[in-house]
Amino acid sequence: MAGWAAQAVLRVVLGFQHARPLLIPDESGYLLAARLLSGGAASDLSWRTFYQGGYALLLAPAYWISDDPETVYRLVVVVNAAIGAGLVPLAYLAFRRLRVPRGRAYVLAHATALIPSAVYYSQFALTDAVLPVIVLGWLLLLHTWLTGGGRWYGVAAGAAVAFASSTHARGLVLLAVHGCLLAFVAVRHRRTTGRGVWLPGAVTAGAAGAGWAMNAWVREQIYPGGVAPLGEWFTTRLSSLDGMTWTLAVSTGQIWHAVVATFGLAGLGLVALVAIMLRRVTPTPDRLVAGAALAAVAGIALATSAALPSEGTVANLAYGRYLACLTPVLLMAGLVVLTRVRRARATRAVLATVGLTLLATAIVRLHAGERLTRDFFGMFDFPEICFITWNWDSLSLVSATLAAVSALAAATLVTTVMSRRGGFAVLVSACVVAELVIAGVTVSKVTAPWGRILTFATDLAPAGLRADDRVGVHYAGLHWRIWVSQAYQVRTKLVPIDPDHPAWLPPDVSLVVLPWPKGMDIRRTWPAAPSGWWPITGNRNHTGDWVAWRRPGTRDT
């Protein structure tokens, strides 16, 4: 409990650096869904990516405590911290099952919970703040059930994966893997554990169905015009040669990111899981769980790459967020290889990892070409990679790879040359220190600066935004990042307006946001403005230029 509390406090301290969504539109999508599920106002994010309601359910109680957007966001950080710190007890249990001694298991559990991706995403209203805990819990419950723990562990595993499927499309991949595993157990081991498949299977199907129904309602309320056609992109990509090439290359980029961002340890974990699954002398439950983890890695990488829209960003080429839910599992397997496996076998695994990393680098480089330097680079998509290369302006593919391979080689040398106890102490100390430094530097170099930029670009406070304001927006010509961010700041649903027909303006609208063309006087941005309305503030920034007009008699004294 003390370890969980310490990890939770660290996440709260880091997350309190900002008080509004930064990763737009994802955070706004989940927060607006949470507002809806708490009984609050709906919104309209039509034709944007559908952000499911499972994670939003966890955030909904924050709206029962306060309706102030900044207070709600900070409560969300607390919720993320409390759940995300659950990696400590779960990782400890996992290491114990891998026969790691108690003391070492506890230290390694902290090293796992401090993995940069888990700490980083806990600062935002994103499913990635809780999915690593759900995924690790699912694998542990599966393992307990398969080792004879009783059908109720199978039921709990099914409930966990069904909830994951209601939080993000990645959860659907996990659900498919879970269903295949249940079918395999039912057919292959029907005389032993096979009889206990029906209740876990029924609970999984029922819970997944309930999640589907909830998401259908959320989609109807917040996306009345429809959602981004991710399914169509997925089908199109997988039905053409060019699409398959894109999918495989981007999937490789995701694996490259996971490996390099963990200094090679996730790659070592991948190799270890493959070895566990293929070795016939390994107990069947271990092989099945290792196979489930590998299938989840491959499935998520392929599915998300196929459905990923091409937005002209470097993140389209090598992105780490989608596999972040499984990266702690891979990191744990890698740590066990370096600290528990015989040195000769560990060395072979490291060599295989180096080969895998170099191959992945070559594929990404060949596929990306000039896009690595030409496309938009967002440091918020690559915080660990930027730290490793100390380059915050572009993706240094080769430099990052060499740094990761060198770090893994150094870790192998330390554990090989030094005694078991000394090598373990040096390895874990270096790992924890690096993770804490990355967390601190990421806040100062990524989160805090981006928070200031986005606040300046979208903040309605200069317009005197009040709790009872109803805000109208002219979407045409207004950058989507502006109105999606402002949709969360406003406590009611944004009202679409046509500035050329002010007679259609609802009488309760007190503030109107319009685009501000270059070179135009602010007073001419709404020629047909009703009598008495005036431009209260204007904002020119890199995202887009806009101006806010206020109704007469509604200015805050």
N, C-alpha and C positions, 0 to 999 in steps of 0.2 A: 504493500500500500504506500509506503514511503517513496519507493522508486516511481510508482505511478504518479503520485502527487508532484514529485520533483519534475517529471517530464511534462505534466500538465501545466505547471507554473511556467516553465520555460516557454511553452507554446503560447500561453496567454501573454507573456511579456513581449514576445516577438510580434504577435498578432495585433496588439494594441497600438502599434505604430500608425495605423490608419483606421478610419471609422466609416468607410464606404467602399462599395465594390471597385476593384481595380481591373480585374480580368473580365472585361466586357466582351460579349454579352452573357457569358456563362453564369457569372455570379448573379447578375440581375435576374436571369431566368429562374434560378433556384429560389432566390429571395422572393420574387413575385409569386411563385408557386406556393411558397410557405405562407405568404400573406393570405392567399386565397384559401388554403387549407385551414388556416386559423380562423376563418370566418370573415376575413377582410375583403377589400375590393379586388376585383379582377383586373386584368390589364390586357394589352393587345400587342403581342410579339409575333404576329402573323408572318409566315414565310421565313422565319428564323429557325435555327435548329431547335428541336423539341427538347426541353430540359425536364426530365421526368420528376415525378412527385415523391418517390421513395425517400430520397435524402431530404427533400423539403419537409416531410413529415417530422423529421427530427428537429427541424428549425422552427416549426410552427409555434411551439410554446413560447418562444421569444416574443412573439407578437401579443401573447396574452399578458405579458409583463409590461410591455411598453409599445406604443405606436410611433415613437420617435425613431426615424430611420438609423441615426447614428447609434442610439442605445441598442436597437435591435442587432445591428451589425456586431457590436462588441459582445453581446450575448451569444451570437453565433460563434464568435471566436472561442468563447468559453466552452460551448457545446463541442466544437471541434477538438479542443484541447483535452476535454474529459474523455472523449471516445478515442482520439488518436493515441493518447498515452496508454491505452489498453494494449498496445503492442508489447509493452514490458512484460506483463504476466503471461500473455499468450506466447511470446517468443521464449520465455523461460520454460514453459511447459514443452514447447517444441524441442528445445535443446536437451531437456531431460530425457525426452523420448529417443533422442539421438545418442543417449548414454554419455552426455557431458556431465561431469561432476557438478554439484549444486552451486558452489561458489563461482566457478567459471561460467556456468549457465546463466547466472544472474548478471554477471558483468557483460557477457555477450548479448544478453537480452537488451541491456541499455545501449550497447553499440548498434544493435539492430533498430531500436526505436528512434535513435538519433540519425538514421539515414537521411541525407539531405532532402530527398524528394518528399518524405513523410512530414518532416518539420516544415518545409517550405509551403506545401499545399495546405497545411493545417491553418495557415494565416488567412485563407480565403474561403468564401462560401462555395466550395466545390466538393463534389462527391469524392475526390481524391483525398480529402481529409479523413474519410472514414472507411473507404473501400479496402485499404490494406489490412485493417483490423477485421473486417468482415471476411475477406479472403483467407486470411490465416486461421481465423476461427472455423471457417468452413472446412479447411483441410484437416485441422485437428479433430473436429467432430467426425469427419469421414474416417480418419484413422482409428479413432476410438471405436466406432461402430464396426469397422472391418476386423478389428482385433477382438471382437466378442464383447464389446461393452454394452450391448443391448440395443433394441430397436429404437429406443427413445433418443439415442445419440444420432441415429439415422434420421429421425424426425427433425431434430434440431438442425442437422446439416441441411436438410431440405428446406427448412424455414429460412435459414441464413442465405442460401443461394437464391431462393425465391425473392427475398428482400433485395438482394443485389441486383436481380433482374428488373426490379421496379425503380432502381436508382439511376441506371445508365445502360446504354446499349451493350457495354462490355459485360454486364451482368447476364445478358442473354446468352453470350458465349459460355459463361460459367454454367448457366442452367443447362445448356446443351451437353456440356461435358459431364455434368452431374447425371443427366438422364441416360447418357451412354454408359456411364459406370454402373448405374442401377440395373440397366438391362444386362450388362455383362455379368454382374453378380447373380442376378436372377437365373440366368441360363447356365453359367459355369459352376456355380456353387449352390445349386438349388437344394441339395441335401443338407447343407449347413446353414449358412447365412442367407441363402436365397429365399427361404420362407419369410424372412423378416423384411423383404423389400416392399411388400404391398402397402403397408401403412406409411413408411417414409415416402414412397412414391405418390401416394394419394395426398399427403400433406403438402408435398412439393407442388403438385399440380394445382391444388386448391389455393395455396398461398400465391402462387404465380398468377392464377386467374384473378384473384382479388387485386393484386398489384396492377394487372392489365386494366381492370375496370376503373380503378382510381386514376390511372394515367389517361384513360380515354376521356374521363370527365375533365381533368386538368387541361388536356389538349383542346377540348371544346370551349372551355372558358377563356383561355389565354391565347389560343391560336385559332380564332374563328375563321380566318381566311386560309388556313392550311399551314403546313410546316415545310421546312427545307427537305427536298426529296432525297434524303440520304439513301433510302432503299433503292431508288432508281439508279443512283450513281454506283451503288454496290453491285447491282445486277449488270449494269453496262460494263463496268470494269472487268468483271469476272467472265464476261462473254466475248471478249476480244483479246487478241494477242497483245496489242499495245496496253490495254487495261491490265492484263495479267503481269506484264513487265513492270508497269508502274507499281502495282500492288506488291510484288515480290521485292522490288528495290526499296520501297518505302518501309516495308516490314523489316527488311534488313537494317534500314536506318534506325528504326525503333530499338532493335536489339543492340545495335552499335551504341546508341545513347545510354541504354541501361548498363552496358558493360563499362563504358568509359566513365560514366558519372559515378560509378562505385569503385573506381581505380582497379577495375578488372575482376573484382570479387563476384559480381553477378554472373559474369561469363564463366568463372570457375564453378559457380553453383549450377549453371546450365549443364556443364560437362558432368558434374557429379550426379545430377538427376538422371541424365541419360545412362550413366553407368549403373545406377541403382535399378533403373527399369529393365536394363538388359541382362543383368546378372541373375542367373537362375537360382543361385543359392540364397539370394535375398528373400526374406519373408514376403509372402504374397501381398499383405496389406501395405507394406512399404513400397513395393513395386507399383501397386495400383495408385497410391497417393502421388508418387513421383510422376507416374504417367498422366494423372489428372492435372498436375501443376504444369507439366510440359505441354499438354494439349491446350491448356488455358493460355499459356504464353503464345503458342503458335496461332491459336484461334483469334485471340484479341489483336495480335499484330496484323494478321491478314485481314480480318473483318474491318478494323478501323482504317487501315490503309486503303482498302477498296472503297469505303464510304467517305473518305476524307476529300472535301472539295479542294480543288487546286486554286489557291488564293494568292499565288505569287510570293510566298514567304519561304524562308529557309526552313521553318518548322515543318513545311510540307515534305521535306527531304529526310529529316532525322529528328524525330520528336520523342521525348521521353515520358510524357504525361500518361499516355494510355497504358503503358506497361508498369506504371508506378505502383499499381495495386499489387503486383506480383514481385516487384523488385526486392522487398524485404525478405521474401521466401528464398529468392536466389542468393541474396547476400548471406543469409543464414547458412545455406548449404556450402557456400564458398568459405565461410569462416570455419566450418567444421572440417573441411578438407585441409586447411592450413594448420589447424590446431589439434586434430585427432587422427587423421589418416597417416599411415606409414609414409616415411619421407620419400621413398622411391615412387610409390604410387601417386603421392601428391605432386611430385615433380613432373610426372607424365601428364597429370591433369592440367598443370600450369602451362606446359608446352602446348597442349591441345587448345587451351584458352587463348594463348598468344596467337596461334594460327587462326583460330576463329575470328579474333579481333582484327587481325590484319586483312583477312578475307572480306570481312564486313566493311572495313574502311575502303578497300578497293572498289567494292560494289557501289557504295554510296558515292564515291568520287566519280566513278564512271557514269553513273546515272545522273548526278547533279550537274556536272560540268561547270559552266560559267554561272549557273544559278546560285552557287554558293556565295558568290560575291556580288551578283547583280540583284537578287531578290531581297525583299525587305527582311531585315534581321531584328528580332525583338529579344533583348537580353532576358526578358522575363520568361521566355521559353527555354532558355539554356543557362540557368543560374549556376549549376555545378560545373558545366563545361567552361563557362566564362571564367569561373574562379580558377580552374585547373590551368587554363592557358593565360589567365590574367588579360584577356582580350574581351572587352565589353561592347565592341562595335561590330564584330563579325565572327563567324564560326571558323576556328582554326582546326580543321579536321585532322590533319596529320599531326600537328603539335599535340592535340588532345589525346590522340591514339598513343603517341610515343610516351607521353606523361603517364598514361594509365598502365601501359605495358611495363614501363620502368618501375612504377610503384609496386606492381604485382611481383616483378622480379626481385625487388628489394625485400618485400615481405617474405617471399619464399626463401631468400638467402638468410634472413634473420631466423626464421623458424628451423632452417636446416643446420646452420652453424651453431646457434646457441642451444642451450638446454631447453627441454620442453617448457619448464616454468619460466625461464628467462625470455625465451622467444615469445611465449604467450603474453607476458606482461608488456613487452615492447610493442608487439603487434596491436594489441587492444588499446594501449595508451595512445599510440599514433593514430589509430582509427577514430577514437573518441575525440581527441584534440582536433583532428582535421574536420570532423563533422561539426563541432561547436564553432570553429573558426568560419567554416562555410556558412553556417546559419547566421552568424553575426555580420559577415561581409555582405551576404545577400540582402539583408535588411538595409544596410547603408548604401549599397551600390544599385540595388534593383527596386525593392519595395518602396522605400521612402521617396526616391526621386520620381518614380512612376506615379506614386500617390499624389505628389505635388503637381505633376504635369496634368493628370486627369482631373484633379480638383479644379485647377485653374480653367481647364477647357470646358467643364460642364456644370460647375457649381451655380445653383440658383439663389444662393444666399445674397449676392449683390442685388438681386431683384427683390429683396425683402420677402422671400418665400415664407409663408405662414402655414400653420397646421390646417387652416380651413380654406386655403387657396384651392381652386379648381383650375387646372392648367390646360390650355389649348395649344396644340402643336400643328404647324404646317409642315408635314413630312417631306413634301417635294423640295428638293434642294438642300435639305438639312441632313448632315452626315448622321448615319444611324447610331454611331457611338454616343453622340450628344443626347439624342432623345431616349435611347435605351438607359443611359446613366440617369437621366432626369426622371425616368419612369419610376425609379426606386426612391428618389428624393421626395417625390410627391406622394401624398397619402391616399389619393384616389386615382382612378383610371384617367390617363391622358385622353383628352378630347381632340379628335382630328377636326381641323377647321380649314376653311377656304377663305383666305384673306380678301379675295376679290368679291366675296358675297358676305359681308359682315352681318347681314340680316339673319343669316343662318346661325350666328353665334349664340350658343345657349346662354340664357340670362345669368346663370350661376358661375360662368367662367370669369375669373378675375385676373388671370395672367395669360399672356399669349407669347409663344416662342416662335420666331420666324427666322429664316435664313437671312444673312446680311451680305448682299453682293459686294464685290470689291469696288472701291471708289465711290460708293453711294453714301450720301449723307444719312445718318441714322434716322432722321425724322422723315425720310422719304421711303423707308422700308415697308411702310404700310399706308399707301396712299388712300385707301378706302376705309381707314380706321374710323370707328364710330366716334361721335363727338365726345371730347373729354379724355379719350385714351391718350397715353403718352409713353414714349420709349424710356423706361426707367433704367436700363443698363444695356450695354453691348459688349461683345466678347469676340476678339479676333485671335485665333490660335492655330496651331498646326493641324488640328483635327478638322476644324471647320468654323466658319464665322456665323454668329447668331446674335439676335437682339431680342430682348424681352419687353413687351408692352403691358402696361397695367391699366385696369379699369378705374375710372374716377371714383373716389370715395373709398378705395380699398387699400390705400397706402398705410402701412403700419406707422403710427405716430411715434 
